[in-house]
Structures are given as structure tokens and as C-alpha cells.
Amino acid sequence: MNSMFRLCLFTLALASAVFVACGDEEARAPAEPPHTVAELYARIANALSRPDAVLYSRATTMVADAGGERPDHVTEYWIDGVNGRARTQYTLDPSVDAYDRAASATAIYEDRYAYIPDDEDEALRQEYRDRCPESDDALIALLLECGTYYGLYFPLAPPRLEDGREYDDDPALVMVQEGYGLHDRAVITAFVDPSTFLPIAETIEIIPDAGGTLQYTTAYIHEFVDPDSLEASFFDPRSIGYGPPPSWEQTLDEQGREAPVYWVGEEYTAASGDEYVLARLPDPLYGESAHLIYETPEGLVGFDILVFSPEAWDAFLRSDMGLRLTDRECVPQSTLARGEVQLFTIPWPEFPVSETPQTPEEVCDLVVAKEPELIRWGHLAVVRRDDAVVAVGDASGTPAADTALLEDVVRDLQRR
């Protein structure tokens, strides 16, 4: 190899090394800081959406006033930004004595909904409307607790960015909001890591005009975890009690031995767009082999489906409740518009109901009032199949002339 060729190779290698070194340095260079609140939110949203990873954040909140500083609660977040969902675990510090605050709670957030615990082992769905000012990102609102702010209900000024701020002697991107009430004001400050664009801390200062300050300080720690390390149902609202009880399939299997179960699925959407979920499977009370109760996702009553064997239905009609239901003087009967489906329209009694009725109306009030379930339904449609009799009760409180929900359910009944 001649010397000129070696010199050219050396020169080329040196140039390549310089190019690579510059490239590495450029990759390590800090990103241009955001100049607007919208840019900061965009960086945070991007940080929450790492592919093939779930952000785990632990937020510890302390409260300080004239009596000193003390722990308040811890909130853990698992945020799957790519799929737009999250799970939280709230734990009140044992030292806090507050009868009106839950000791712990698990919630799931997906799309525009929050699934919030109601009773033990039961969760309800509600729209999640909290948003940070100038942002429509639900996950950012969740992580920064926008919309809660510990009971602050007075208007807040638009947020602003402040330069040259630090948190615990480390550089921080800072977003500040201020608001004024009748007798106090508040300053809400979010500190964001300029390298990760994840929150470091948030402080909320409530300053009464009379003096003294109440301050909440939330400190965050973060790590990204492998989604495969979480249970498959981790982000499923059913894992915290939304929808049917855990053993619903086994229960319906057992109830279907006497007569086949007819239903409209775990979740049902009527033609009106109203949504319902299978919420409860109470023990049979009237001779039916299966009783399914559907409610709205928010927990409001919807409709019941009761399944009888043909023999059990005949026996029910001979019972006290059956005789009251078929009393044509008090409970009008007709058919649904769809066809030969028997419809009972149960009138609402006039309360208080007299135990010694003197008029036909008072007699009917007493007849109906003796059966609270009849009052709850309002309408009852009876569908006769070769292998079962299916009674569908509308408990949604619709007017007497409105049978749309019953018609939808009857149309969509299917054998399970």
C-alpha cells in the first residue's frame, strides 16, 4: 500500500470520526425549550406515549399550614399513552382523619370515560371532563390533577410559562396559574423536567386575605415499565367491578339448565343511542329461572329480563303477583307495535295509598302498590318462545305511551 493511499484512508477515517462525534454531541444536545403553554403540553403528551412502554408515576402529596407539614395521600398512575388509557390507585395517608374521604380507590380511564368505584366490587362509568387550561388531553389532566385542585372553584387565569426557575436546585420548566376568590387567592405551579418533559412537582398555594397559607405539594417519581409485566386485564374496567359480577357466566350457565337464557348481551345500545350494561343477577323471586338487570353505565336503572319455563310462567300467573298483573281493571293490556307481544302498562299509584279503598281508582292503587316490582317496571312485555317465556320490564321511568325501549329489547333478544 503506497503512502499516498494510506494518507487518504487516514484522512477519510479522521473525517468520519469527527462527523460521528459531532452527530453524537448533537443527539445529546438538549431540545429547544417550549416557548408556549401549548408547546409544553405537546412535549408532555409525547413523553406519555412511549411505544411498548407504560409510564408508572408515583405522586406523593404533602400539605402544609401553620401547624407544619404532614403527609396527605399518594396517587399511583399507570399511563398507556399510546392507547389513551390509564389506571390510578389512590391511598389516603393513615394519619389523615377525614370521614368524607376514601381510604383507597382504584379507577380506570379510557377514551373519554372514567370508571370510578361505587359500592364494594362495583364501578360506574362517567364522562371524564377534567382538562388543563388550554389543553384537551385527558391523560395530562389526570397526571397534573387539573380540574380537582383541592376544592378550588373560582376562575383561574390562563397559565403562563416562567423562565429561569428551579425545583430542588435543578432546572425546571415552570407553568403558573393564578386565581382569585372572594376571600382568597391561589397560585398553582407545575414544575416539569426539561429533559424528560414529565412533571417533577406541583404546588398549590391557597392564600386567604386574612393571612396564613395552605400549601399542597405533590412530588413525582417516574419509570417506564414493560406492558407485559402487567396483568392482561389491568386496564379493563371490568377488573375493578364495572359491568356484570365476576361469576356471571357461571351463574347464567346454571340458570340456563331449567330454561334457556335470553338476553341482549353484556352491553346493549338501544336505537336511541342510550347505553346499558348487564349489572346484576339477583336470585330468582317469582319462579323465574333467570333474572338479569341492566343499568346505564352511570348506574341508573334500565330494564329487567326475567326468563321462565312455560310451566313456571303459568304458575306465576296464578300467584298473588300474577293475579294483580293480569287484573285488567287496574293494569291495561295491549300488544307492542312489533307484533303479538303482550304488553302490560302498570299505572303509577297515587300515594299515600289507602288500605281501605272506597273508589275503583283507590282499589287499583292498592292492587299495584302491593307489588313494588310492578311499580318499578311501569311496562312489562311478555315474549313467548317454544322453550321459554321472557318478561322484559322497563324500569327506566319512561312515560306510559313510550314503549321504544321495550320494542328495542324485544327485537334484539337472543338465546344465549
C-alpha positions in Angstrom: 0.0 0.0 0.0 1.6 3.3 -1.0 1.9 6.2 1.4 -0.4 8.4 -0.6 -3.2 5.8 -0.3 -2.6 5.4 3.4 -2.8 9.1 3.8 -6.1 9.2 2.0 -7.5 6.5 4.2 -6.3 8.2 7.4 -7.9 11.5 6.3 -11.2 9.8 5.5 -11.2 8.0 8.9 -10.5 11.2 10.7 -13.2 13.0 8.9 -15.6 10.2 9.7 -14.7 10.2 13.4 -15.2 14.0 13.5 -18.6 13.6 11.8 -19.7 10.8 14.2 -18.6 12.7 17.2 -20.5 15.8 16.1 -23.5 13.7 15.5 -23.4 12.2 19.0 -23.0 15.6 20.5 -25.9 16.9 18.5 -28.0 13.9 19.8 -27.1 14.7 23.3 -27.8 18.4 23.0 -30.9 19.5 25.0 -34.0 20.1 23.0 -35.2 23.6 22.3 -37.3 24.5 25.3 -41.0 25.1 24.6 -42.0 28.8 24.2 -45.7 28.5 24.8 -48.0 26.5 27.1 -49.3 24.6 24.1 -45.8 23.5 23.2 -45.2 22.3 26.7 -48.4 20.3 26.7 -47.4 18.7 23.4 -44.0 17.7 24.9 -45.7 16.2 27.9 -48.2 14.3 25.7 -45.3 12.9 23.6 -43.5 11.8 26.8 -46.6 9.9 27.9 -46.7 8.0 24.7 -43.6 5.9 24.6 -44.1 2.8 22.3 -44.1 -0.5 24.0 -43.9 1.0 27.5 -46.3 2.1 30.2 -45.4 5.1 32.4 -45.6 4.4 36.1 -45.7 7.5 38.2 -45.9 7.8 42.0 -47.2 11.2 43.3 -46.8 11.9 47.0 -48.8 14.9 48.3 -47.9 16.8 51.4 -50.0 19.6 53.0 -48.5 22.5 54.9 -50.1 25.2 57.0 -49.5 27.0 60.3 -49.3 23.6 62.1 -46.5 22.4 59.9 -46.1 19.9 57.1 -47.7 16.5 57.0 -48.5 13.7 54.5 -51.9 13.7 52.8 -52.1 11.0 50.2 -50.3 9.1 47.4 -51.6 8.5 43.9 -50.0 5.9 41.6 -50.5 6.2 37.9 -50.1 3.7 35.1 -50.4 5.6 31.8 -50.6 3.9 28.5 -50.4 7.0 26.3 -50.2 5.1 23.0 -53.6 3.5 23.7 -55.1 6.5 25.5 -55.8 4.8 28.8 -54.7 4.8 32.5 -55.2 3.2 35.8 -54.8 5.0 39.2 -54.5 3.9 42.8 -55.3 6.5 45.4 -54.2 5.9 49.0 -55.0 8.3 51.9 -52.3 8.6 54.4 -53.3 6.7 57.6 -52.6 9.8 59.7 -55.4 11.7 58.0 -58.6 11.6 59.9 -61.3 12.5 57.4 -64.6 10.7 57.4 -65.6 12.1 54.0 -62.5 10.8 52.1 -62.0 7.3 50.9 -59.1 5.4 52.4 -58.2 4.0 49.0 -59.7 3.8 45.5 -58.8 2.3 42.1 -60.0 3.9 38.9 -59.6 3.3 35.2 -59.6 5.9 32.4 -60.2 5.1 28.8 -61.3 7.2 25.8 -63.5 10.0 27.3 -64.6 7.9 30.3 -63.6 7.4 33.9 -64.6 4.2 35.7 -65.0 5.1 39.3 -65.6 2.8 42.3 -69.2 3.0 43.7 -70.1 0.2 46.1 -67.7 -2.6 47.1 -66.6 -4.5 44.0 -68.7 -2.2 41.7 -67.6 0.6 39.5 -69.7 3.0 37.4 -68.8 4.9 34.2 -68.9 8.6 33.9 -67.6 11.1 31.4 -64.2 12.4 32.4 -64.3 16.1 31.7 -61.3 17.4 33.6 -58.9 19.3 31.4 -55.9 21.5 32.0 -56.4 25.1 30.8 -55.6 25.4 27.0 -55.3 21.6 26.7 -57.8 18.9 25.6 -55.6 16.0 26.7 -57.3 13.8 29.3 -54.2 12.0 30.4 -52.3 15.2 31.0 -55.2 16.5 33.1 -55.1 13.2 35.1 -51.4 13.3 35.8 -51.4 17.0 36.7 -54.7 16.7 38.5 -56.2 19.6 36.6 -59.8 20.2 37.4 -59.5 18.9 41.0 -57.2 21.4 42.7 -58.4 20.5 46.1 -61.8 22.3 46.0 -60.8 25.5 44.2 -63.9 26.6 42.3 -63.1 30.2 41.4 -61.8 31.1 38.0 -58.2 30.7 37.1 -56.2 33.0 34.8 -54.7 31.4 31.7 -51.4 29.6 32.5 -48.1 31.2 31.7 -44.5 29.9 31.4 -41.7 31.3 33.6 -38.1 31.1 32.7 -35.1 30.6 34.9 -36.9 28.6 37.6 -35.6 25.6 39.6 -37.0 22.9 41.8 -34.7 21.5 44.5 -31.8 23.3 42.8 -32.5 21.5 39.5 -33.6 23.4 36.3 -37.2 23.1 35.6 -39.8 24.3 33.1 -42.4 26.1 35.1 -46.1 26.7 34.3 -48.0 29.0 36.7 -51.7 29.7 37.1 -53.3 32.2 39.5 -56.9 32.7 40.6 -58.9 34.9 42.9 -61.9 34.1 45.0 -64.0 36.3 47.2 -61.7 36.0 50.2 -58.6 34.2 49.0 -56.3 33.6 46.0 -54.5 30.6 44.7 -51.2 30.0 42.9 -50.7 26.7 41.1 -47.3 25.9 39.9 -46.2 22.9 37.8 -42.5 22.0 37.6 -41.6 19.9 34.5 -38.3 18.2 33.9 -36.7 19.8 30.8 -35.1 16.6 29.7 -38.0 14.2 30.1 -40.9 16.6 29.9 -42.5 14.7 32.8 -43.7 16.6 36.0 -41.3 16.9 38.8 -43.6 18.5 41.3 -46.7 20.7 41.6 -47.5 23.2 44.3 -50.9 24.7 45.1 -50.9 27.7 47.4 -54.2 28.9 48.8 -53.7 32.3 50.4 -56.6 33.8 52.4 -57.0 37.6 52.5 -57.0 37.2 56.3 -53.5 35.8 56.3 -51.9 32.4 56.5 -51.2 30.0 53.6 -52.3 26.4 52.9 -50.0 24.7 50.5 -50.2 21.3 48.8 -47.0 19.9 47.4 -47.0 16.9 45.1 -43.7 15.3 44.2 -43.4 12.8 41.3 -41.2 9.9 40.6 -41.4 8.1 37.2 -40.3 4.9 35.5 -41.4 3.1 32.4 -42.5 -0.5 32.7 -43.0 -3.3 30.3 -46.7 -3.7 29.4 -46.2 -7.5 29.6 -45.4 -7.2 33.3 -49.0 -6.1 34.0 -51.9 -8.4 34.1 -53.8 -8.7 30.8 -56.9 -7.2 32.4 -55.0 -4.3 34.1 -56.7 -1.6 32.1 -60.0 -3.4 31.7 -62.8 -1.6 33.7 -64.3 -5.0 34.5 -61.2 -5.7 36.6 -62.5 -3.1 39.2 -66.2 -4.1 39.1 -67.7 -2.4 36.0 -70.3 -4.5 34.3 -71.5 -8.0 35.3 -70.4 -9.6 38.5 -67.2 -11.7 38.2 -69.1 -15.1 38.2 -71.8 -14.0 35.8 -71.1 -16.6 33.1 -71.2 -19.5 35.6 -74.4 -18.1 37.1 -76.2 -17.9 33.8 -74.9 -21.3 32.8 -76.5 -22.7 36.0 -79.7 -20.7 35.5 -80.0 -21.9 31.9 -80.5 -25.6 32.9 -84.2 -25.1 33.6 -84.9 -22.9 30.6 -82.6 -21.3 28.0 -81.4 -17.8 28.9 -82.5 -15.0 26.6 -80.6 -11.7 26.8 -79.2 -8.8 24.8 -75.5 -9.3 25.7 -73.2 -7.9 28.3 -73.6 -4.4 26.9 -76.5 -3.1 24.9 -77.2 0.1 22.9 -80.8 1.0 22.1 -81.9 2.6 18.9 -82.0 5.9 20.7 -78.3 5.6 21.5 -78.8 5.0 25.2 -76.4 2.5 26.6 -76.9 -0.2 29.1 -74.8 -2.9 30.8 -75.6 -6.1 32.5 -75.2 -5.1 36.1 -76.7 -7.6 38.4 -78.1 -11.2 38.5 -80.3 -11.3 41.6 -81.7 -14.5 43.0 -85.0 -15.5 41.4 -88.0 -14.4 43.4 -91.1 -15.1 41.2 -90.4 -18.6 39.9 -88.2 -17.4 37.1 -85.1 -19.4 36.3 -83.0 -16.3 35.4 -83.2 -12.6 36.3 -81.0 -10.1 34.5 -80.9 -6.4 35.5 -79.5 -3.9 33.0 -78.4 -0.4 34.1 -76.9 2.6 32.4 -73.1 2.9 32.7 -73.7 5.6 35.3 -75.7 3.2 37.5 -79.3 4.3 36.7 -81.9 1.7 36.4 -82.7 0.4 32.9 -84.6 -2.8 32.3 -85.0 -6.3 33.6 -85.2 -9.6 31.7 -86.9 -12.5 33.5 -86.8 -15.9 31.9 -89.4 -18.5 32.9 -90.0 -22.0 31.7 -93.6 -22.2 30.3 -94.7 -24.2 33.3 -93.2 -21.7 35.7 -94.9 -18.8 33.9 -98.2 -20.4 34.2 -97.6 -20.9 37.9 -96.5 -17.3 38.2 -99.8 -16.1 36.7 -101.7 -18.0 39.4 -99.6 -16.3 42.2 -100.8 -13.1 44.0 -98.4 -11.0 41.9 -99.5 -12.7 38.7 -103.2 -12.1 39.5 -102.5 -8.4 40.2 -100.6 -8.1 37.0 -103.4 -9.6 35.0 -106.2 -7.6 36.7 -107.5 -5.9 33.5 -109.4 -3.4 35.6 -106.2 -2.0 37.0 -103.4 -2.9 34.6 -104.2 -2.2 30.9 -103.1 -4.8 28.4 -102.2 -4.4 24.8 -99.7 -5.6 22.3 -96.4 -4.0 21.1 -96.3 -2.4 17.7 -93.9 -5.0 16.6 -96.5 -7.8 16.7 -98.0 -10.3 19.0 -96.1 -9.4 22.1 -98.3 -8.9 25.2 -97.8 -5.6 26.9 -98.8 -4.7 30.4 -98.9 -1.0 31.3 -98.6 -0.6 35.0 -100.0 2.7 36.3 -98.3 4.7 39.0 -100.4 4.6 42.1 -101.5 7.8 43.9 -99.6 8.0 47.2 -100.4 7.7 50.0 -102.3 4.5 49.2 -105.4 3.9 51.2 -105.6 0.5 52.9 -109.4 0.9 52.9 -110.1 1.9 49.3 -113.5 3.5 48.5 -113.3 4.1 44.8 -112.2 2.0 41.8 -109.1 4.2 41.4 -108.1 3.6 45.1 -108.7 -0.1 44.7 -106.3 -0.2 41.7 -103.8 1.9 43.6 -103.8 -0.7 46.3 -103.6 -3.6 43.9 -100.5 -2.2 42.2 -98.8 -0.9 45.3 -98.9 -4.4 46.9 -96.2 -5.3 44.3 -93.3 -2.8 44.4 -91.7 -4.6 41.5 -94.6 -3.8 39.3 -94.4 -0.1 40.2 -90.7 -0.2 39.4 -91.3 -1.6 35.9 -94.1 0.6 34.5 -94.2 -1.5 31.4 -93.8 -5.3 31.1 -93.6 -7.1 27.8 -94.1 -10.8 27.6 -92.4 -12.8 24.8 -93.5 -16.4 24.4 -91.0 -18.8 22.8 -91.3 -22.5 22.4 -88.8 -23.2 25.2 -89.3 -20.2 27.5 -91.4 -17.2 28.4 -89.4 -14.0 28.6 -90.7 -11.0 30.5 -89.0 -7.6 29.9 -89.7 -4.9 32.4 -88.9 -1.2 31.6 -87.7 0.4 34.9 -86.2 3.5 33.2 -89.2 5.7 34.1 -90.4 6.4 30.6 -93.9 7.8 30.1 -96.8 5.3 29.7 -97.1 5.9 26.0 -93.3 5.4 25.3 -92.5 1.7 24.6 -89.5 2.3 22.4 -87.0 0.8 24.8 -89.1 -2.4 25.2 -89.6 -2.7 21.5 -85.8 -2.5 21.0 -85.0 -5.1 23.7 -87.7 -7.5 22.5 -86.4 -7.1 18.9 -82.8 -7.9 20.0 -83.5 -10.7 22.4 -81.3 -13.7 21.6 -80.8 -17.1 23.1 -77.5 -17.2 25.0 
